[in-house]
Amino acid sequence: MNRKTLVLPAVAGLLTPVLAACGGSDSGSKGGGAIVVGTTDRFTATSEAPAPLDPAYAYDVGTWNILRQSVQTLMAQPKGEGDPVPDAAESCSFTDSGSERYACKLRSGLKFADGDPVTAKDVKYSIERALRINADSGVSALLNTLDTIETQGDREVIFHLKTADATFPYKLSTPVAGIINPKDYQKDKLRAGFAVDGSGPYTFKADVQNNAIVSATFTKNPSYKGSVTVNNDKVELRAFSDANAMGAAIDKGAIDVMTRTMSPSQIQKLDAGSDDNVDLVDMPGLEIRYLAFNTNAPSVKTKAVRQAMAQLINRGELVAKVYGTQAEPLYSLVPATVTGHSNSFFNKYGNPSVDKAKGLLEKAGISTPVKLTLHYTTDHYGSATKQEFQILQKQLNDSGLFDASIQGHPWATFRPAEQKGQYDVYGMGWFPDFPDADNFLAPFLDKNNFLGSPYSNTTIQHTLIPQSRRETDRIGATNSLTAIQDTVADDVPVLPLWQGKQYVAARDDITGVAYALNSSSTLQLWELGRGVSG
């Protein structure tokens, strides 16, 4: 096993879905056909979420990684790191000094994959549709600083913002701002099922069984005009029931590339192995995991209970026992290496202490042990999640201050339940929507946050977030961002646990693997090619 480490500057903020489906056959990777990529993500349509791939609804890593290949946006995140670049747009820029007016000009001759022209009115329709539908996934909140959209002719689009928002170009690079054809997507209704149409690098077709995608084919779109170069003609994304099944497939050559989510033990095995035909690539990661609280729930409504948990949890032990060198303890919602990061939780609580936690509870008049249940998803963030929650449970219970139990749920039921406030405490993950500290804070703390959390802090919402967004030089936003993180450490509506690296494994005749994921964990299938095995 060869190992390659990609060293890129890490930047910043998405919610991730993981899935299970069928294993692959032996038909995929041998020869010069489609490049076959394995995943354990699961894409399902349910009665509660019948439109998982509609840009106005989708809000997780897996579905966004489908949409980024097939639905084009005005701006795009680069393959490495840095500011967004024009994609469907020929150019975009703020046209005022206050970051409240943003103008874009579309590329000439831009077309949807079916040949229809892409116009400024289509851009306006697409974004206004997402805002109008306001799906319960919370994705439209990314556009909450937008006031009105103006078009001038077929190629000019002007966005008027309610308040200054230096992060707006990043938001135009996310799938919620994806450009869709009005004939394929109704104005006031989500598009159910698994069809996706756009002007992106690929067209998309899904193989569906039992309301779940088992494989998906991305075919190079000859009409695409944009910022990326497509290095292959076809990619198949194939879903597996677990990491072991996916690993067995790459070992026997049934797939070419293995993405998320590999288990910690599998990564260790790949790293230490001797298979010269497969390379393991690791790169800086901005994935974070955290506990979230329904702050209206009786068991955790009192701030001191949440603070006591923050005082007790030993992140170092958790990471060492479950993830090893694949993760690092995290003391803020904003990952380390992201501009604006502060170790706010460590600054407030220091090292784990039973005595300090006991003092917090006693001062608040809380009887112990505090009984609560920690909920986690069984099939969304990888097989190590259960072990992680067993350790969290033990840490809390060993203190004598808590009587904690754990309960696992499949993602299809877990996500709707947490949004409805049915869990007092639950584990979640976050991948960046775009690389900025704002995206690790506003989605959790602003109005209409994607968790559906009842927690609300008017200083954060009305002063600190808007203040931070006025700074086009993001270093200038540090004071506001630090104040937000310090408030979170004190109120504990969420409790950060760790941040992880990201990994891709590929057979050694596949090129472009180092850029298969960018700093925002975006899957970039167009970077993959087939070279010479060696």
C-alpha positions, 0 to 999 in steps of 0.5 A: 500500500502506497501512501500519499499526503496532500498538503494544502492550506486548510480553510473552512463549513455541510452536513453529511449523509452516509449511506448503505446500499448494495455491493458492487459487481466485478464489471467496473474498473478493468479496462478503459471504461467508466471510472468507478467510485465507491461510497458508503453514502446512502441516498434515499427518498422517503415520505418525509423527504421525497426530493433528496436531490432538488437543489432547493432541498438538498443539504448534506455532503452526499447529495451536494456532491451529486449536484456539484457534478451536474448543476452549475453555479455562478461561482465555484470553489477551486480544486485546492483552496482559496476564493471562489472563481467564476463558473457559469459566470464570466465574471462576478464582483461587488460593485459597491464599497459596502458589500451589498450589491453583487453583479455577475455576467453569464458566459456567452453561449451557456446551455443546459445539457438538453440544449436550452440556453441558460439566461439571467432569468433562469438564475433569478428563477432558480434562487428565488425558487429556493427561497420561496420553497424554504425547505425544512432542510434549512438550506435556504438560510444560506441565502438569507442576506439576499433581498432582491435579484435584478436582471439586465438582458440575458446575461446580467444578474445583480444581487441586492443584499439586505446587509453587507455579506462578504461571504456571498460569493461563496454562497453562490458556489453552493448547490442551493444557488444551482441554476435549473431549467424552469421547465424541469422544476416547478416554481412552488414545488420540490422535484420528487425522486432522483432526476437531476438536470442542469448545465454542469460538467456531467449529466446524471442518471441514477439506478434506483432500488427500493427508493434508494440509489444503488449506483449513479452514472455521470456522463461528460456533458458536451455542452458544459462551459465553465471553470473546470476541465473534465478529465474523463468521459464517464464516472460511476458512483457505486454504493456499498453497505459498509466500508469493508464491502467497499474495501473488498471491491477495490482490492479485487479491482471492481472499483477504482476509487474509494471515498467516504466513509472508510472506517478508522481500522480500515484506514490504518490497515491501508496505511500499513499494508503492502498492496502496491496497486492501491494508494491511500491519500490523506489531506487536511480535513474540515469535518467536525463532530459535535453534540447538539442540544434541544435547549427547551428539553427539560433534561438539558434546559438548564445551562449548567447541565450542558456546561457540566457535560462540557467540563467532563468530556475528555476529547483527547481520550475519545479521539485516541480510542476511536480515531487515532491520528485520523482526528484531533480534539476540537474546542470550537465550532470553527476548526483549527487552521480556519481564520477566526478559530478560537479554542473557546471551550478549552479557554473556559473549561480547561482539562476535564474535571469532575469536581468543577462539573459537580460545582456547576451542577450544585450551584444551579441546584441540579440533582444528580445523577442527571438522566439523559439519552445521547442519540446518534445515527447508525448509518451516516457518519461511519461505523465508528460512531457507535464506539464514539458514543459508548465512550461519551456515555462512559465518561459521563457516567463514570463521573457519577453526575450523569445517568446517560444511555445511548440510542442509535437510529438510521439517518432516514429517521434520525434527521427528521426526528432531531429537526422536530426536537424529539431528541434532547441530546444528539450527535451530528457532523458538519462539512463546510458549505464554503471555506469561511468561519461564518459557515461553521457559526451562522448555520447553527446560531442564526435564525432558521438554523438547519438544526431547528434549534430553539437556541437564540442569542440576539447579540450573535444574530443581530450584531456579531454575525452581521458585523463579521460579514462586513469584513472583506478581509476575513482577518478583520472579522476575527474579533466578532468571530471570537466573541461568537465562539466565546458565547457558544462556550458559555451557553453550550447550545452545541458541544464540539468534539473533534475534527478529522482528516479526509481520505481517498484510496485509489488504484494506482492507474487513476490520476488526479486523486489528490484533487478528488476532494477539495478543502470543503470536502467537495467531490470533484469527479472531473479531476479523475483520469485513467493513466498507467498502472505502476 
